[in-house]
Every structure is written in C-alpha cells, then in structure tokens.
Amino acid sequence: METRLSYFFRLGLVFGDFCIVNFSYLAGYLVMKYWVHDSHVPNVVFSQILIFNLGWLTLASVLKLYSRETVVKIEQIFRQTVKTLVAHGVFFAIFLVYSDEKRYALKFLPAAYGTLLSLLTLRSIVLTYLTDKFLKRAKLHTKTAIVGHNQTALRLARYFIVHQNMYSFEGFFDARLDYVNPDDGRKGEGQIEKYIHFAAANDIREIYSTILPEKQQLNRIIEVADQYCIRVKFVPDFSGALQSNYHIDYLDAVPIISIRTEPLQQDIRNQVKKRVFDVVFSLIVILFVMSWLTPLIALLIKLESRGPVFFRQRRTGKDNQPFWCYKFRSMRVNGDSDKVQATRGDRRITRIGAFLRKSNMDEFPQFFNVLAGDMSIVGPRPHMLKHTEQYSALISKYMARQFLKPGITGWAQVNGYRGETKDTELMAKRVEHDIWYMENWSWWLDIRIIFMTIINAFRGEDNAF
C-alpha cells in the first residue's frame, strides 16, 4: 500500500522534472534564436514543445522513472533518470532531423540537453539531501515477517530494523511462539498455513522463512502465498557458522558459498566501471580545479608556516599493502603526525589548515593517488599504519575493509563517522559501514556518496576539524 507521503513525493518529482524539461527546451530555443541571428528561425513551436514533453513523459513511464519501486531507492532514481535522458535525446534528435527545422538541430540540441543535464544533476543533489532528511520518514517500505526464531532469523530481523527506510519488520512466525509482534508481543496464528492468511490480512507482502518445511508442505505454502500475491523467500540457517551476507556461485554446477557478497570482486565488469570512473573523474578535477587551486593554496600555506606544501604519510591500502597518501599540509611540521590523530582545538593545525580540513580541500592531492591506482574516489578511508595495527587487534572484522581500495570519501564518512575516533566503539561503527559498502557496492551508490559529500561540505560537519 502506498502512503500519501510517497504519492506526493512522486507527484513532486514529476512536477519538478516537468519544469526542468520545459526550461531546457526554452534554453535551447533562445540559444538557437540569438546565436544563429537568422530571421527565418521560427517562433516557439508549440507542437514541438508538446512532443518534447510527451516524449519525456512516455519514456519516463516506459523506464519506470516515477514508479513506486524506483523512488524507494535514490540510486534507482539516478539510474532511471540517466536512461530517460539518453533515450529522450536520441528520440528528439531523430525528430528534428526529419522535421523542417533540422538545419537548426546542431544549435538547439547542445544547449537544450546541456541545460537538461545540468538541472537534472542539480536535482539529483537536492534529492540526495532531501532523501537523507525526509524520505526515510515516508514509510515507502515493504511489510515483512520472518518464519522461525533462530539465530539467522534474529540477524535478519536486526537487518530489517536497521534499514527501516526499506523494510517494515512486523514480527516472527514460529511453531513454538506463534506470531509475535516485535513492539507489543501480541500473538497471532500458529499453524504454518495460517501464516499466509494472517500476513494477507495484515498487508505483509514478503515472508522470509529461515525454516525449510517438508516438500509437500513447502508446495502448499507457495501455492497459498501466490494466491495472495505474497512473496515467500527461504533463508538457509547456518546457525552462526556464517556471520555475514554470503554469496552462492557455481563452478560447473558445483555450488560455492562465499562468506559475503562482494560486487566488485565477483564481477570484473564492476571493477572496470569503477576504475574508468575513477580515472575520468580524477582527470577532470586535476585539470579543471587543481590546476588553478593548487598554486593559490600553496601560497597561503607557505605564507603562514614553514614546511612543504604537501604532506605525505604511509597508510594502509588494499590487501593491507601500505602506500604513500598525499594531502595539502594543514599542520605545522611536527614529530607526532604519524602517531597522534588531529583533535578538536589541536594547536598543530594552522589557520589555513583549519579551513582546508573543514572544507575537505586538504584531501584534493589524493586525486593523484586515485590516478596512480592506490586509491578510489569512494571507498573506506585509509588509516595510519599504527591505527591499522592497533584496531585490527581489537575489532574482529577490521581487516575486512582492506579488501577494497581506500577512498577519498566513503559511506562511513557521509554518515558522520569521520575524524577523530575517541574509542573502539566509534571505530567499530566505521568498520561496519565500510563493510556494508563493500557488500552493497554499485556505481550509483558511489554517485550518491559523492553527492552526499558535496552536500556535507557546504552544510559543514561537526567532526571535520
């Protein structure tokens, strides 16, 4: 069932895109009109505006840009937006070529679609901000229940509760416990066939069974569930033998179980996509931003304190291999830089250094690390060698984050786990977020994290010092 907030969010998305599409058409027309300086350029043609709009709405509908399933996840909105933009560009280019105004197409298309791309990118940044602030309250999630009350069921329940923006966990079904509501302990029906009827009556759309019934009973459960359009999914109960999300692959029909899902390790195409994006993004930043920003920052650093412009430090990289990590120097030269983290009010930090750290501009030289292949744009932040040694002895899953290349920004950082780590618990939360990123990586998740990093830079962060 769709909530009113979900409905109005989708309606607002459609209206916002309608404004963007029409403004982009107008921009293309004005450029065509005043760039060409041709009296024969037609006035605004309403039939073209109509086709421009209908083309966008039709393609957005076909590609499900505004569907409930898409708006549940911000990365899905990014993906479907790009697909719709490309398809619309091809569609309207073909239309212009076969129309009377085809000689103006080369003037109109770059201006219109350049504007459209820019505004949709801005819209995506705004959506990223609004999602983190408000969309989690929209209750766009699916009601779920779990059959069984074992260790796997409890771990699955914790996952649903943590990801409340996607799931609404309603409780457990169990032959011993009947149905137990997690909030008030209320019991429901106990026989396994009645679980489905109870779920249908309470709008539970997905049931995860951690107990595998007998074949005859299993077929009956699926048959009844299909009648009520309820999805039943079966989860193997390893009773704690596997402590993470696992992945099943096949080698010549032989099932192979990996202890976690790793999209970047299990598909070479994902590695290529991420590397190509890293190289292209880094080159753009280096050529168009650092080319003029570096001399300015270098001058300000030199004017305030003696020492080099760049600070380099050995940090832990992928597969626990150390590498030289580069930053703009933000502290006075001191002997504790490889041992002591920066703290709030740290006297070692210079005035220009405080600004650089607050705005994250001190990290810009790491785009050269990305270009060299030691780092990625998005990934777990690289730690000092001393911290790797220290926390790997205290946190059991700490070294799992080293399966990935470290990043300039990361999922832990945009969720507030950055800067000084005062205790082991804070570092454990950072590691938890890094492992979640590794297990849930997608190119669109990287885009979302980059947008969130930009938003946080403008908004300011309490832990940035």
Secondary structure, DSSP 4 states (H G I P E B T S, - for coil): ---HHHHHHHHHHHHHHHHHHHHHHHHHHHHHHHHH--TTS----HHHHHHHHHHHHHHHHHTTTTSHHHHTSHHHHHHHHHHHHHHHHHHHHHHHHTSTTGGGHHHHHHHHHHHHHHHHHHHHHHHHHHHHHTGGGS--PEEEEEE--SHHHHHHHHHHHHTTTTEEEEEEEETTTEEE-TTT--B---SHHHHHHHHHHTT--EEEESS---HHHHHHHHHHHHHTT-EEEE----TTS--S--EEEEETTEEEEESS--HHHH-HHHHHHHHHHHHHHHHHHIIIIIHHHHHHHHHHHHHHSSS-SEEEEEEE-GGG-EEEEEEE--B---TTTTT----TT-TTB-HHHHHHHHHTGGGTTHHHHHHHTS-EEESPPP-BHHHHHHHHTT-TTGGGGGGS--EEE-HHHHTT--S---SHHHHHHHHHHHHHHHHT--HHHHHHHHHHHHHHHHH--TT--
